[in-house]
Amino acid sequence: MSAQLAPGFVPAEMQANAWEAQLRLCQDALTLLNQQFEGARGQMEAGVLDLSQRFAALYGSLENAVRASGDAAGDAGHGMNAVFDASRDELHQVVTVMREAFSRRDAAVQQVQAVTVHASALRTMVDRVAQLAAKTDLLALNATIEASRAGPHGRGFSIVAEEVRKLSAQSRETSREMNERVGAITAEIRAMAEQAARSSHEERETFATSEATLQGVLKRLQDLAQAQGESAAILRDEGERMRQEISQVIVALQFGDRVNQIITHANASLAALADEVAGALTDPARTVDGEGFMRGMANGYTTDEQRSRHLGLEQDDGSDAGGEITFF
């Protein structure tokens, strides 16, 4: 007696193998992407390359103004006004760059949160596999009963039914293991999303504080320009104080453009991973080339930090322990 499979029927064991590969890919890729986001966050705390260059120009302009503070009051006042106007323009450009960086970070956080939805869909599919295993087990039991009723003529069918029950038990055990892994991955995704959200909130608070500080610096520069005629000595003292304050701001807000590259690549990798999961949801028998996916991620890296993290190497956070200002 030969059994015919219904059209579109996919054996539970094949489903289990396909979802096993999917889950391993999700776990490996999401763990690595989490490390990339954490590395990007650390670099964001140190600063953007464009921001350092713009403040370097502001720093140089103010230093030149301080050196020239011995000129006549009229010339000095005109020079300070020019410095103030240039500084205000630079600040507006810097604020624009930082807002764009935070917008990209917010988009990355949304991508991470979207992966949670796919993880929930994976758990639903695992539950379906468990239900199919239970139904198969019940069907095999019924077949065994019918074979016993048939006597010697049903012995061969009884053997087949027993094998089906064994396969059903294996599918049920595999479904249980997959369910545990889905739970672990879901918890990891949620933790990563919460951490990214907290980091984004903290960075926005830092940005607001820095912007307020810089606005205060420019306000004092404007007041200083209006009071140029009072005394060249006052101008030198106040200018030196401003220079030191901006120096401290530069040390605290030096950024690298690696942040944008890492987040952009991580977003693209998350989108590709979402496509893989979506494809698996529509076609349970689909196989996944996990190694190929990870190689594709590695081929898209643009920084040494990404490559080192991919290889599991230790990374320097890029911070400078010294007190000197470094312009990139």
Long-range contacts (C-beta under 8 A, 24 or more apart in sequence): 1-156, 1-157, 3-160, 10-284, 10-285, 12-129, 12-132, 12-133, 12-136, 12-167, 12-168, 12-171, 13-167, 13-170, 13-171, 13-174, 14-285, 15-129, 15-132, 15-284, 15-285, 16-129, 16-171, 16-174, 16-175, 16-178, 18-280, 18-284, 18-285, 18-286, 18-287, 18-288, 19-122, 19-125, 19-126, 19-129, 19-178, 19-280, 19-284, 20-174, 20-178, 21-287, 21-288, 21-290, 22-122, 22-276, 22-277, 22-280, 22-288, 23-122, 23-178, 23-181, 23-182, 23-185, 24-290, 25-273, 25-276, 25-288, 25-290, 25-293, 26-119, 26-122, 26-185, 26-273, 26-277, 27-181, 27-184, 27-185, 27-188, 28-290, 28-294, 29-269, 29-273, 29-293, 29-294, 29-297, 30-115, 30-185, 30-188, 30-189, 30-192, 30-273, 31-188, 32-294, 32-297, 32-309, 32-310, 33-112, 33-266, 33-269, 33-270, 33-273, 34-188, 34-192, 35-309, 36-262, 36-265, 36-266, 36-306, 36-309, 37-108, 37-112, 37-192, 37-196, 37-263, 37-266, 38-195, 39-262, 39-305, 39-306, 39-309, 39-315, 40-258, 40-259, 40-262, 40-263, 40-266, 41-196, 41-199, 41-203, 42-317, 42-318, 43-255, 43-256, 43-258, 43-259, 43-262, 43-305, 43-317, 43-318, 44-101, 44-105, 44-203, 44-255, 44-259, 45-203, 45-206, 46-254, 46-255, 46-256, 46-317, 46-318, 46-319, 47-252, 47-253, 47-254, 47-255, 47-256, 48-97, 48-98, 48-101, 48-254, 48-255, 48-256, 48-257, 48-259, 48-260, 49-255, 49-256, 49-257, 49-258, 49-328, 50-94, 50-97, 50-255, 50-257, 51-94, 51-97, 51-98, 51-253, 51-254, 51-255, 52-250, 52-253, 52-254, 52-255, 52-327, 52-328, 53-327, 53-328, 54-90, 54-93, 54-94, 54-97, 55-90, 55-94, 55-246, 55-249, 55-250, 55-253, 56-250, 56-325, 56-327, 57-90, 58-86, 58-87, 58-90, 58-91, 58-246, 59-243, 59-246, 59-247, 59-250, 59-325, 61-86, 61-87, 62-87, 62-221, 62-239, 62-242, 62-243, 62-246, 63-243, 65-239, 66-235, 66-236, 66-239, 66-240, 66-243, 69-232, 69-235, 69-236, 69-239, 70-232, 70-236, 71-232, 73-228, 73-229, 73-232, 74-229, 76-228, 76-232, 76-235, 77-225, 77-228, 77-229, 80-221, 80-224, 80-225, 80-228, 80-235, 81-225, 83-221, 83-225, 84-218, 84-221, 84-222, 84-225, 87-217, 87-218, 87-221, 88-218, 91-214, 91-215, 91-218, 94-214, 95-211, 98-207, 98-211, 101-255, 101-259, 101-260, 102-200, 102-203, 102-204, 102-207, 104-260, 104-263, 104-264, 105-200, 105-203, 105-263, 106-200, 107-267, 108-196, 108-263, 108-266, 108-267, 108-270, 109-193, 109-196, 109-197, 109-200, 111-266, 111-267, 111-270, 111-271, 112-189, 112-192, 112-193, 112-196, 112-270, 113-193, 114-270, 114-274, 115-189, 115-193, 115-270, 115-273, 115-274, 116-186, 116-189, 116-190, 116-193, 118-274, 118-277, 118-278, 118-281, 119-182, 119-185, 119-186, 119-189, 120-186, 121-277, 121-281, 122-182, 122-185, 122-277, 123-179, 123-182, 123-183, 123-186, 125-281, 125-284, 126-175, 126-178, 126-179, 126-182, 127-175, 127-179, 129-171, 129-174, 129-175, 129-178, 130-172, 130-175, 130-176, 130-179, 132-171, 133-168, 133-169, 133-171, 133-172, 133-175, 134-168, 134-172, 136-164, 136-167, 136-168, 136-171, 137-165, 137-168, 137-169, 137-172, 139-164, 140-164, 140-165, 140-168, 141-165, 210-249, 210-252, 210-253, 213-249, 214-249, 217-242, 217-245, 217-246, 217-249, 247-325, 250-325, 251-320, 251-323, 251-325, 254-320, 254-326, 254-328, 256-318, 256-328, 258-303, 258-305, 261-302, 261-303, 262-303, 262-305, 262-306, 265-297, 265-300, 265-301, 265-302, 265-306, 268-300, 269-297, 269-300, 272-296
